[in-house]
């Protein structure tokens, strides 16, 4: 069972931190609010004060993840006028979140089916908007008429999919999952590979 979060954080934050570990480890169906309450060191009614259901709790991970990626895009676009630098910043920020928040990222990538239809539609809409922003940067940085320019949307889905897939691959093995150094190496290798693939045609 995951250890309780430090009591210097708020009760709500402690619940979220421990719930991420519990749900990631046992899966949405097997994880329970009782398990989370026991790990946090509070009663189940105390959890209901902050979250009405397990789905509401998990929804917080989705909201946080989507907001973080959207902020990263805005910051990356503001940090540079060079599309190549912008895509490097966007992909690096995406990879960094996967590495730093492995449990939450695994939940967001794997537990969407447990959300209500309305929430799934919001996830799909915001995810599509994020992908199109990535595609737009790829399009602006590619040589006119190149394969990258003509297939920017597909390339965006492929690159982000590879990044997310690096998390899915390592979370299948508890040994791999706890190798933080190996996780970072694997994920950021995907970033470097993607950057070479995106810019190769223009450099040639």
C-alpha positions as CSV (number, residue, x, y, z in Angstrom):
1,X,0.0,0.0,0.0
2,X,1.4,3.5,-0.9
3,X,2.6,5.5,2.1
4,X,0.7,8.5,3.2
5,X,1.5,11.9,1.7
6,X,3.3,14.3,4.0
7,X,1.0,16.1,6.3
8,X,2.5,19.5,5.4
9,X,0.2,19.4,2.3
10,X,-3.5,20.0,2.4
11,X,-5.9,17.1,2.9
12,X,-7.2,17.5,-0.6
13,X,-3.7,17.3,-2.1
14,X,-2.8,14.4,0.1
15,X,-5.8,12.5,-1.2
16,X,-4.9,13.2,-4.8
17,X,-1.3,12.2,-4.3
18,X,-2.1,8.9,-2.7
19,X,-5.1,8.2,-4.9
20,X,-2.8,8.5,-8.0
21,X,-0.5,5.7,-6.6
22,X,-3.4,3.5,-5.5
23,X,-5.4,3.7,-8.8
24,X,-2.2,3.3,-10.9
25,X,-1.2,0.3,-8.9
26,X,-4.5,-1.5,-8.6
27,X,-6.5,-0.1,-11.5
28,X,-9.7,1.9,-11.4
29,X,-12.0,-1.0,-10.8
30,X,-10.1,-2.6,-8.0
31,X,-9.0,0.6,-6.2
32,X,-11.5,1.9,-3.7
33,X,-12.0,5.1,-1.7
34,X,-11.5,3.0,1.4
35,X,-8.0,2.1,0.3
36,X,-7.2,5.7,-0.4
37,X,-8.6,6.8,2.9
38,X,-6.6,4.2,4.8
39,X,-3.4,5.2,3.0
40,X,-4.0,8.9,3.7
41,X,-4.9,8.2,7.3
42,X,-8.4,9.7,7.1
43,X,-12.0,8.4,7.2
44,X,-14.0,7.7,4.0
45,X,-16.5,10.5,4.8
46,X,-13.5,12.9,4.9
47,X,-12.8,12.0,1.2
48,X,-16.4,12.6,0.3
49,X,-16.0,16.1,1.7
50,X,-13.6,16.8,-1.2
51,X,-14.7,14.4,-3.9
52,X,-18.2,13.0,-4.4
53,X,-17.1,9.8,-6.1
54,X,-14.0,7.9,-7.3
55,X,-14.8,9.2,-10.8
56,X,-14.8,12.9,-9.6
57,X,-11.4,12.2,-8.0
58,X,-10.0,10.7,-11.2
59,X,-11.4,13.6,-13.2
60,X,-9.2,16.0,-11.3
61,X,-6.2,14.2,-12.8
62,X,-7.6,14.7,-16.3
63,X,-8.3,18.4,-15.7
64,X,-4.8,18.9,-14.3
65,X,-3.1,17.1,-17.1
66,X,-5.0,18.8,-19.9
67,X,-4.5,22.2,-18.3
68,X,-0.8,21.6,-17.9
69,X,-0.3,20.6,-21.5
70,X,-2.3,23.6,-22.7
71,X,-0.2,26.0,-20.6
72,X,3.0,24.3,-21.9
73,X,2.0,25.0,-25.5
74,X,1.3,28.7,-24.7
75,X,4.6,29.1,-22.9
76,X,6.5,27.3,-25.7
77,X,5.0,29.5,-28.4
78,X,5.7,32.7,-26.4
79,X,9.3,31.6,-25.7
80,X,10.5,31.5,-29.3
81,X,9.5,32.5,-32.8
82,X,11.3,29.6,-34.3
83,X,9.0,26.7,-35.0
84,X,11.8,24.1,-34.5
85,X,12.5,25.5,-31.1
86,X,8.8,25.7,-30.3
87,X,8.2,22.0,-31.1
88,X,11.3,21.1,-29.1
89,X,9.9,23.0,-26.1
90,X,6.4,21.5,-26.5
91,X,7.7,17.9,-26.8
92,X,10.2,18.3,-24.0
93,X,7.5,19.7,-21.7
94,X,5.2,16.8,-22.6
95,X,7.9,14.3,-21.9
96,X,8.8,16.0,-18.6
97,X,5.3,15.7,-17.4
98,X,5.2,12.0,-18.3
99,X,8.4,11.4,-16.3
100,X,7.6,13.6,-13.3
101,X,3.9,12.4,-12.9
102,X,4.0,8.8,-14.0
103,X,1.1,7.5,-11.9
104,X,-1.2,10.4,-12.9
105,X,-0.1,10.1,-16.6
106,X,-0.8,6.4,-16.6
107,X,-4.3,7.0,-15.2
108,X,-5.0,9.7,-17.8
109,X,-3.8,7.5,-20.6
110,X,-5.5,4.4,-19.5
111,X,-8.7,5.1,-17.5
112,X,-10.6,7.5,-19.7
113,X,-13.3,4.8,-20.3
114,X,-14.4,5.2,-16.7
115,X,-15.4,8.8,-17.2
116,X,-19.0,9.9,-18.0
117,X,-19.8,10.4,-21.7
118,X,-19.8,14.2,-21.2
119,X,-16.4,14.2,-19.6
120,X,-15.0,11.9,-22.3
121,X,-16.3,14.3,-25.0
122,X,-14.5,17.2,-23.2
123,X,-11.3,15.1,-23.1
124,X,-11.6,14.3,-26.8
125,X,-12.2,17.9,-27.7
126,X,-9.3,19.4,-25.7
127,X,-7.0,16.6,-26.8
128,X,-7.8,17.3,-30.5
129,X,-7.2,21.0,-30.0
130,X,-3.8,20.2,-28.4
131,X,-2.9,17.9,-31.2
132,X,-3.8,20.5,-33.8
133,X,-1.6,23.1,-32.0
134,X,1.3,20.7,-32.2
135,X,0.5,20.0,-35.9
136,X,0.4,23.7,-36.6
137,X,3.9,24.2,-35.2
138,X,5.1,21.2,-37.2
139,X,3.5,22.6,-40.4
140,X,5.1,26.0,-39.9
141,X,8.6,24.4,-39.4
142,X,8.4,22.0,-42.3
143,X,9.6,22.7,-45.8
144,X,6.7,23.8,-48.1
145,X,5.3,20.8,-50.0
146,X,7.3,18.3,-47.8
147,X,5.7,15.2,-46.4
148,X,5.9,16.7,-42.9
149,X,4.0,19.8,-44.0
150,X,1.4,17.8,-45.9
151,X,0.9,15.3,-43.1
152,X,1.4,17.5,-40.0
153,X,-1.7,16.3,-38.2
154,X,-0.8,12.7,-38.6
155,X,2.8,13.4,-37.6
156,X,1.6,15.2,-34.5
157,X,-0.5,12.2,-33.5
158,X,2.3,9.8,-34.2
159,X,4.9,11.7,-32.2
160,X,2.7,12.3,-29.2
161,X,1.5,8.7,-29.4
162,X,5.1,7.5,-29.3
163,X,5.8,9.7,-26.2
164,X,2.7,8.4,-24.5
165,X,3.6,4.9,-25.6
166,X,6.9,5.1,-23.8
167,X,5.0,5.5,-20.6
168,X,2.6,2.6,-21.4
169,X,5.6,0.3,-22.2
170,X,7.4,0.9,-19.0
171,X,4.3,0.8,-16.8
172,X,3.7,-2.8,-17.8
173,X,6.7,-3.8,-15.6
174,X,7.0,-2.7,-12.0
175,X,10.8,-3.0,-12.2
176,X,10.9,-0.7,-15.3
177,X,8.4,1.6,-13.7
178,X,10.5,2.3,-10.6
179,X,13.7,3.0,-12.7
180,X,13.2,6.7,-12.8
181,X,16.6,7.3,-14.6
182,X,15.7,4.7,-17.3
183,X,12.2,6.3,-17.6
184,X,13.7,9.7,-18.4
185,X,16.3,8.3,-20.8
186,X,13.6,6.4,-22.7
187,X,11.1,9.3,-22.9
188,X,13.6,12.0,-23.9
189,X,15.2,9.6,-26.5
190,X,11.7,9.6,-28.1
191,X,11.8,13.4,-28.1
192,X,15.2,13.5,-29.9
193,X,14.1,10.9,-32.4
194,X,10.9,12.9,-33.1
195,X,12.7,16.1,-33.6
196,X,15.1,14.5,-36.1
197,X,12.1,13.0,-38.0
198,X,10.3,16.3,-38.1
199,X,13.2,18.5,-39.3
200,X,15.1,16.0,-41.5
201,X,13.4,16.9,-44.7
202,X,14.0,20.6,-44.3
203,X,17.7,20.0,-43.5
204,X,18.1,17.8,-46.5
